Amino acid sequence: MANHRGGSGNFAEDRERASEAGKK
């Protein structure tokens, strides 16, 4: 859905960052 922003290999990094941002 929103992984098209980074493409096909950036979505993994974005997911990890979103998880950390949502936890804090």
N, C-alpha and C positions, 0 to 999 in steps of 0.2 A: 504493500500500500504506500508506505512512505519511504520504502527502500530505494525507490527510483531516484531519490535525491543523490545518493552516493553511488548507485549503480548496482553491482552484484557482489562487490567485495567490501564495500564500505558499510553496508547495512549491518554487518557483524560488529564492527567497531561502534557504530552508532547505537546499537542495541546495548552494548556493554556500558556505554557512557550514559545512556538513558536510564539504565538500571541503577547506576550509582547516583545519578541526579535525583531519581525518584525516591531513593532510600534516604537521602540526606534531607 
